[in-house]
Amino acid sequence: MRKHLLSLLCVVVIPAAANDLCQIVDGSVIIAQDNKNTYLGKITNSFDSDSIFNDFGAYGNEFSSDSIWNEFSTFGNQFNAYSPFNEFSSLPPMIIKNKQVIGYLSANSSIEASISPNILKIMCGD
């Protein structure tokens, strides 16, 4: 709870840092660490059909089976080992840009170079 509050505080107090983060991850793709390396969408503006921030797209819609925002889907479920919402997962989705892993999408605060999907949405969602 304390880390989430701190992250939220940073969004309010340091908007420049949020801007930097959003520029760094813009255009990145989200890939699961499952045995299929499942594509979970892109981190980009909400007008892109593949964006995780597009409420009407397959990867941003809370009712889509392909969306991390669907709490009943494989990758939106907080108990699934590959879900970014599983606070104990050691295999969260990768954030990949220019064919390199630049971080992880994870609610597990012990994973280095990770950001919670909820914080990402607050900071970078349209």
Secondary structure per residue as TSV (DSSP state, phi and psi in degrees):
chain	resnum	aa	ss	phi	psi
A	1	M	-	360.0	-42.5
A	2	R	H	-62.9	-43.4
A	3	K	H	-65.5	-39.1
A	4	H	H	-65.3	-39.1
A	5	L	H	-65.4	-41.5
A	6	L	H	-62.8	-43.5
A	7	S	H	-62.5	-42.4
A	8	L	H	-64.8	-39.3
A	9	L	H	-62.5	-39.6
A	10	C	H	-62.2	-36.2
A	11	V	H	-62.9	-40.8
A	12	V	H	-76.7	-43.4
A	13	V	H	-82.6	-35.2
A	14	I	-	-123.2	73.0
A	15	P	H	-64.0	-26.5
A	16	A	H	-64.1	-38.2
A	17	A	H	-65.2	-39.4
A	18	A	H	-63.4	-42.0
A	19	N	H	-60.2	-43.9
A	20	D	H	-60.9	-47.2
A	21	L	H	-58.7	-46.6
A	22	C	H	-63.5	-37.2
A	23	Q	H	-67.1	-39.5
A	24	I	H	-64.1	-44.6
A	25	V	H	-88.1	-10.7
A	26	D	T	-57.4	127.1
A	27	G	T	90.1	-5.0
A	28	S	E	-69.9	155.5
A	29	V	E	-109.7	153.1
A	30	I	E	-106.6	123.0
A	31	I	E	-125.8	128.0
A	32	A	-	-70.5	153.7
A	33	Q	-	-95.6	27.3
A	34	D	S	-78.3	-178.9
A	35	N	T	-71.2	-8.7
A	36	K	T	-106.1	-5.8
A	37	N	-	49.2	55.6
A	38	T	-	-60.8	130.2
A	39	Y	E	-75.0	127.9
A	40	L	E	-117.1	12.0
A	41	G	E	112.4	-175.3
A	42	K	E	-119.6	154.2
A	43	I	E	-97.5	98.9
A	44	T	S	-157.9	-177.1
A	45	N	-	-63.2	158.8
A	46	S	T	-70.3	-5.3
A	47	F	T	-86.2	-16.1
A	48	D	S	-75.1	130.8
A	49	S	T	-65.0	-22.6
A	50	D	T	-93.7	-0.6
A	51	S	B	-68.6	140.3
A	52	I	T	-73.1	-7.5
A	53	F	T	-101.2	1.3
A	54	N	-	-88.0	105.0
A	55	D	T	-61.2	-17.7
A	56	F	T	-106.0	-5.2
A	57	G	S	-90.0	167.5
A	58	A	T	-63.1	-27.4
A	59	Y	T	-103.1	-5.0
A	60	G	T	-118.2	-10.1
A	61	N	-	-80.7	128.9
A	62	E	T	-68.5	-7.4
A	63	F	T	-107.2	-6.9
A	64	S	-	-77.7	138.4
A	65	S	T	-69.4	-16.7
A	66	D	T	-93.0	-0.5
A	67	S	-	-96.5	139.7
A	68	I	T	-71.2	-16.7
A	69	W	T	-85.3	-5.1
A	70	N	-	-89.6	104.5
A	71	E	T	-65.2	-10.2
A	72	F	T	-101.8	-2.9
A	73	S	S	-88.4	167.6
A	74	T	T	-55.3	-46.2
A	75	F	T	-96.8	2.9
A	76	G	T	-108.7	-11.4
A	77	N	-	-74.6	129.3
A	78	Q	T	-70.2	-8.9
A	79	F	T	-104.2	-10.2
A	80	N	S	-74.4	136.9
A	81	A	T	-61.4	-24.2
A	82	Y	T	-102.7	3.9
A	83	S	-	-81.2	140.9
A	84	P	T	-69.7	-12.6
A	85	F	T	-93.6	-4.5
A	86	N	-	-81.0	111.2
A	87	E	T	-68.6	-9.2
A	88	F	T	-115.4	-0.9
A	89	S	-	-66.5	138.4
A	90	S	S	-104.0	1.4
A	91	L	S	-128.7	56.5
A	92	P	-	-75.5	167.3
A	93	P	-	-59.4	145.3
A	94	M	E	-88.8	147.4
A	95	I	E	-103.4	115.8
A	96	I	E	-119.2	131.3
A	97	K	E	-137.5	134.0
A	98	N	T	53.0	41.7
A	99	K	T	64.7	20.1
A	100	Q	E	-129.2	140.9
A	101	V	E	-72.2	120.4
A	102	I	E	-107.1	-7.0
A	103	G	E	171.7	-168.4
A	104	Y	E	-134.5	146.2
A	105	L	E	-97.3	106.2
A	106	S	-	-157.5	142.3
A	107	A	S	-85.2	-3.9
A	108	N	-	-82.0	104.7
A	109	S	T	-70.4	-8.9
A	110	S	T	-88.4	-4.1
A	111	I	S	-88.9	121.9
A	112	E	T	-66.1	150.4
A	113	A	T	57.2	39.4
A	114	S	E	-119.3	156.6
A	115	I	E	-137.2	139.6
A	116	S	-	-65.4	138.8
A	117	P	H	-60.0	-34.7
A	118	N	H	-67.6	-41.1
A	119	I	H	-65.9	-41.6
A	120	L	H	-58.8	-43.1
A	121	K	H	-65.8	-39.5
A	122	I	H	-64.3	-43.6
A	123	M	H	-77.2	-39.1
A	124	C	H	-118.3	-13.2
A	125	G	-	-68.8	148.8
A	126	D	-	-68.7	360.0
